[in-house]
Amino acid sequence: MSTPAAPITVSTVSTGTAAIADTAPAAELPLLLAGPVVRRLESQRLVLWVATARPVRCRLRLEAPDGTIDLAPGADQGAILQAGERLFHHLIDLALPRALPEGQWVGYRLLAEEAGETIDLTGPDSGLCYPGRDSPGVVFQPRVRALLHGSCRKPHHTGGGDGLAEADARLAGLLARDEPWPALLVLSGDQIYADDVAGPMLRAIHALIPRLGLPAEPLPAAELTGLADSAALYRHPRGYYRRETLLPRHAANAGLIDLLFGGVAKPVFTTDSAHNHLITLAEVLAMYLLVWSPVPWAGLDLSPPPGLRPAEARRYARERAAIESFVGGLGAARRLLAHLPVAMIFDDHDITDDWNLSAEWEQVAQAHPFSRRVIGNALLGYLIHQGWGNRPEAFPPDLLAAAQRALAAPGSPAHDDCLERLRRFDQWHYVWPTAPALVVLDSRTHRWHSEVSPRQPSGLMDWEGLTDLQQALVGRESVLLVSSAPIFGVKLIETLQHVFSWLGRPLMVDAENWMGHAGAATAILNIFRHPRTPKHFVVLSGDVHYSFVYDVRLRPRRVHRGPGPAIWQVCSSGLRNAFPDRLLAALDHLNRWLYAPRSPLNWFTRRRAMRVVPRKPVGTPHGRRLLNGAGVGWVALDDEGRPVRIEQWLAGGDAIAFVPREAEARWD
């Protein structure tokens, strides 16, 4: 099994960047639709995710410096979920017969066996190889000395490029110079925008669905919505840019309508951009392929759909230019995902805006079968494309069997049963055995409901989840803690969110922050203060659409305990998104005046028990602490898990370093 393999005859398939052209016959779909995406890499374990157009048997050939390893997944190492006639999702979880060498390139070839032929899906013509290499590869690094991280990748964002494409270009440079490269890529949320879809993206989704042979989906509550099934939705005259008018407004959903329209200009699924909100399972599955791979775009017709109003037609044209730019960078993003172990976790836009923001939101959204279906379909898409590879052992065979039944018969009782199981599922969080350990929080489905009012924002994690987190941290010297929302955020913005929450309008400002719920805030700060807590925390976050770095020190409650841990709050957002620049500049300026490290106003917040010193992004306008612009974060660590360099690699080539202010970081 671990001996050099005998030569084989291999034919290659080209799956590089595809052009957008007229619709091609479904039979011409390439075998490899998306991936491979490297999900986990350990000493004797490799996990890959792949999507294919046919139910092939996959093999893996590792080309290590100490010899070739030829592996064929057994029944317990390769799982396949069939989503359509021409869409098969593979998770290849391989136990390796010997340990991978540390810090050395190990090439791999993904081989498909079909009709007696062995096809190399990752050869030189695949678009997956860096210059000078004839296959993709991985570098096993148990000690994390550098990592990449980011969030919020909106395909039709017009203010910059794609942070994943920038990371790919940087990785190619590191490889050409034979320099060390990052051990991990951490994606901390909003890998897709299910609730904010451009018209041309929705058009591509609808063109791809029949090519993949995805089944139709009967929709619930047809007597209330007027939508019998997915076909009725796709051909409805308000199916583009007016979808919020098709979402349920029955009396059973009146609480949600009152909440979202009573003084708040938001549709049912709480984002201002819900005009093309994904609804069906097929739409979710197709979108994931379209944001991860250039291959499914080949042959798709992006001409405007009929029935657009003049303003909608103009918007469609603007969005089409942005989408075509996005597609142009997909080959680079796909190549990056094929080389680095990718850790993922959801945030709100992976499902819908303000997902589980308050107890009231949860109760009302779950009260209507149509709302449950929309949320559940997005969660099933997350399971297949993201959650599954984070920790495969967390998903028992019976849950995957339920997922397969749902994929085979969307709209059936089996589909609804699967979605209900996923709603109750509580194992989305995980820990990777790196050094420092990567501890990834689920801050979306373990919410701590407000004791004051069900309309008030929930805590991002409940007591049980925080207790489990503390147990996971005990005895560790340092930790990479992934929280989708920053634990230590911009205080002025958090204050504004608190004011709107007090006024009963938390949805207006997406009032979700760790310090917004007294119980959750106290519990997370006590975890940091625990005498057996790690000495060093690097908190990796996204969500907010701007980037910043804070050096945080907790004031000890008792003198004999000494200082608390060193904490670095590192936020990188977004990969392809940004904050309104003038508004961010104004908020940044006011925040520096009102909540500077020595400001007395801090004593009226939970910062009275800590000192938070922002780092300055080099080269930005005088005084700015918040960096705006699409890109990806880079963090280099020393042997004790402390950051030695933190940068934001902006799409377009600039590398902005966040410089510590050592003089101000000392205690008064």
DANORVEN-V799605 format. One record per residue. N is the residue number from 1. RES is the residue in one letter. PHI is phi in whole degrees, 0 to 359 (999 if undefined). Layout:
BEGIN
n->[N,N]
res->[RES,RES]
phi->[PHI,PHI]
END
This chain:
BEGIN
n->[1,2,3,4,5,6,7,8,9,10,11,12,13,14,15,16,17,18,19,20,21,22,23,24,25,26,27,28,29,30,31,32,33,34,35,36,37,38,39,40,41,42,43,44,45,46,47,48,49,50,51,52,53,54,55,56,57,58,59,60,61,62,63,64,65,66,67,68,69,70,71,72,73,74,75,76,77,78,79,80,81,82,83,84,85,86,87,88,89,90,91,92,93,94,95,96,97,98,99,100,101,102,103,104,105,106,107,108,109,110,111,112,113,114,115,116,117,118,119,120,121,122,123,124,125,126,127,128,129,130,131,132,133,134,135,136,137,138,139,140,141,142,143,144,145,146,147,148,149,150,151,152,153,154,155,156,157,158,159,160,161,162,163,164,165,166,167,168,169,170,171,172,173,174,175,176,177,178,179,180,181,182,183,184,185,186,187,188,189,190,191,192,193,194,195,196,197,198,199,200,201,202,203,204,205,206,207,208,209,210,211,212,213,214,215,216,217,218,219,220,221,222,223,224,225,226,227,228,229,230,231,232,233,234,235,236,237,238,239,240,241,242,243,244,245,246,247,248,249,250,251,252,253,254,255,256,257,258,259,260,261,262,263,264,265,266,267,268,269,270,271,272,273,274,275,276,277,278,279,280,281,282,283,284,285,286,287,288,289,290,291,292,293,294,295,296,297,298,299,300,301,302,303,304,305,306,307,308,309,310,311,312,313,314,315,316,317,318,319,320,321,322,323,324,325,326,327,328,329,330,331,332,333,334,335,336,337,338,339,340,341,342,343,344,345,346,347,348,349,350,351,352,353,354,355,356,357,358,359,360,361,362,363,364,365,366,367,368,369,370,371,372,373,374,375,376,377,378,379,380,381,382,383,384,385,386,387,388,389,390,391,392,393,394,395,396,397,398,399,400,401,402,403,404,405,406,407,408,409,410,411,412,413,414,415,416,417,418,419,420,421,422,423,424,425,426,427,428,429,430,431,432,433,434,435,436,437,438,439,440,441,442,443,444,445,446,447,448,449,450,451,452,453,454,455,456,457,458,459,460,461,462,463,464,465,466,467,468,469,470,471,472,473,474,475,476,477,478,479,480,481,482,483,484,485,486,487,488,489,490,491,492,493,494,495,496,497,498,499,500,501,502,503,504,505,506,507,508,509,510,511,512,513,514,515,516,517,518,519,520,521,522,523,524,525,526,527,528,529,530,531,532,533,534,535,536,537,538,539,540,541,542,543,544,545,546,547,548,549,550,551,552,553,554,555,556,557,558,559,560,561,562,563,564,565,566,567,568,569,570,571,572,573,574,575,576,577,578,579,580,581,582,583,584,585,586,587,588,589,590,591,592,593,594,595,596,597,598,599,600,601,602,603,604,605,606,607,608,609,610,611,612,613,614,615,616,617,618,619,620,621,622,623,624,625,626,627,628,629,630,631,632,633,634,635,636,637,638,639,640,641,642,643,644,645,646,647,648,649,650,651,652,653,654,655,656,657,658,659,660,661,662,663,664,665,666,667,668]
res->[M,S,T,P,A,A,P,I,T,V,S,T,V,S,T,G,T,A,A,I,A,D,T,A,P,A,A,E,L,P,L,L,L,A,G,P,V,V,R,R,L,E,S,Q,R,L,V,L,W,V,A,T,A,R,P,V,R,C,R,L,R,L,E,A,P,D,G,T,I,D,L,A,P,G,A,D,Q,G,A,I,L,Q,A,G,E,R,L,F,H,H,L,I,D,L,A,L,P,R,A,L,P,E,G,Q,W,V,G,Y,R,L,L,A,E,E,A,G,E,T,I,D,L,T,G,P,D,S,G,L,C,Y,P,G,R,D,S,P,G,V,V,F,Q,P,R,V,R,A,L,L,H,G,S,C,R,K,P,H,H,T,G,G,G,D,G,L,A,E,A,D,A,R,L,A,G,L,L,A,R,D,E,P,W,P,A,L,L,V,L,S,G,D,Q,I,Y,A,D,D,V,A,G,P,M,L,R,A,I,H,A,L,I,P,R,L,G,L,P,A,E,P,L,P,A,A,E,L,T,G,L,A,D,S,A,A,L,Y,R,H,P,R,G,Y,Y,R,R,E,T,L,L,P,R,H,A,A,N,A,G,L,I,D,L,L,F,G,G,V,A,K,P,V,F,T,T,D,S,A,H,N,H,L,I,T,L,A,E,V,L,A,M,Y,L,L,V,W,S,P,V,P,W,A,G,L,D,L,S,P,P,P,G,L,R,P,A,E,A,R,R,Y,A,R,E,R,A,A,I,E,S,F,V,G,G,L,G,A,A,R,R,L,L,A,H,L,P,V,A,M,I,F,D,D,H,D,I,T,D,D,W,N,L,S,A,E,W,E,Q,V,A,Q,A,H,P,F,S,R,R,V,I,G,N,A,L,L,G,Y,L,I,H,Q,G,W,G,N,R,P,E,A,F,P,P,D,L,L,A,A,A,Q,R,A,L,A,A,P,G,S,P,A,H,D,D,C,L,E,R,L,R,R,F,D,Q,W,H,Y,V,W,P,T,A,P,A,L,V,V,L,D,S,R,T,H,R,W,H,S,E,V,S,P,R,Q,P,S,G,L,M,D,W,E,G,L,T,D,L,Q,Q,A,L,V,G,R,E,S,V,L,L,V,S,S,A,P,I,F,G,V,K,L,I,E,T,L,Q,H,V,F,S,W,L,G,R,P,L,M,V,D,A,E,N,W,M,G,H,A,G,A,A,T,A,I,L,N,I,F,R,H,P,R,T,P,K,H,F,V,V,L,S,G,D,V,H,Y,S,F,V,Y,D,V,R,L,R,P,R,R,V,H,R,G,P,G,P,A,I,W,Q,V,C,S,S,G,L,R,N,A,F,P,D,R,L,L,A,A,L,D,H,L,N,R,W,L,Y,A,P,R,S,P,L,N,W,F,T,R,R,R,A,M,R,V,V,P,R,K,P,V,G,T,P,H,G,R,R,L,L,N,G,A,G,V,G,W,V,A,L,D,D,E,G,R,P,V,R,I,E,Q,W,L,A,G,G,D,A,I,A,F,V,P,R,E,A,E,A,R,W,D]
phi->[999,253,276,305,280,291,301,230,272,236,251,258,236,270,227,282,300,255,272,271,219,289,300,259,300,299,296,271,300,298,297,267,271,205,89,290,249,284,256,226,218,232,306,228,209,222,240,236,248,216,240,236,270,221,278,280,266,261,234,230,241,264,247,268,301,261,129,270,240,252,230,242,301,277,298,264,237,221,249,231,244,269,259,198,299,229,213,230,260,247,241,259,244,255,273,271,287,212,291,288,292,277,71,237,295,235,287,220,237,268,247,246,259,211,53,77,245,256,250,275,277,232,282,301,266,278,80,256,257,281,306,87,240,252,200,290,200,229,232,285,224,296,268,279,257,199,211,249,206,185,203,64,246,263,302,263,295,252,264,167,274,248,300,291,294,297,298,298,297,294,295,300,295,298,293,295,268,55,255,300,236,294,279,215,238,252,251,261,137,59,291,231,245,292,256,218,245,290,305,296,293,297,299,295,301,291,285,282,306,291,295,277,69,284,288,292,229,299,258,284,55,299,292,262,267,79,248,286,201,298,297,295,294,294,260,292,297,256,286,240,68,223,294,299,283,267,284,295,227,290,303,296,252,298,299,292,296,301,296,268,248,283,90,237,278,224,284,306,267,342,266,295,251,279,298,233,306,296,237,273,297,299,298,296,298,293,295,302,298,285,264,249,212,283,300,294,286,299,84,277,271,254,295,300,290,291,91,287,284,306,296,291,295,293,296,302,296,296,291,296,298,294,294,295,296,299,298,298,261,292,299,292,298,296,296,300,295,277,239,245,300,248,264,230,209,282,227,295,290,298,242,189,301,60,305,59,299,221,297,298,302,300,297,286,295,275,281,248,299,291,299,300,295,299,295,295,299,295,290,294,299,297,305,292,264,234,299,304,278,296,208,305,291,283,250,294,304,291,289,294,295,295,297,295,295,294,296,286,219,302,87,273,303,296,298,296,297,297,295,293,297,293,299,271,295,230,238,283,285,194,230,258,278,271,229,295,295,265,247,252,268,262,256,243,247,245,287,259,293,294,277,276,201,296,277,289,301,281,292,291,218,275,300,296,296,290,295,297,298,300,295,290,268,301,86,267,278,208,215,261,256,259,234,306,266,302,287,245,259,285,296,298,294,297,295,297,297,296,297,295,295,298,278,82,232,294,289,295,235,48,284,235,207,298,272,278,234,302,295,295,297,297,294,291,292,293,297,298,275,303,298,256,285,302,281,228,240,250,265,257,220,214,79,267,74,209,239,198,223,240,267,240,231,272,286,294,285,233,300,289,277,76,291,283,290,275,234,241,269,243,243,233,200,240,298,214,189,200,268,306,296,295,295,295,299,293,295,299,298,294,297,294,287,273,232,299,307,260,291,294,296,299,286,262,234,288,284,296,260,206,236,243,244,285,268,266,286,296,89,271,307,308,87,295,242,255,260,252,139,293,174,223,273,232,231,256,238,271,292,262,84,263,294,253,202,233,225,243,270,285,300,118,118,285,248,256,271,262,262,289,252,301,297,277,280,285,292,295]
END
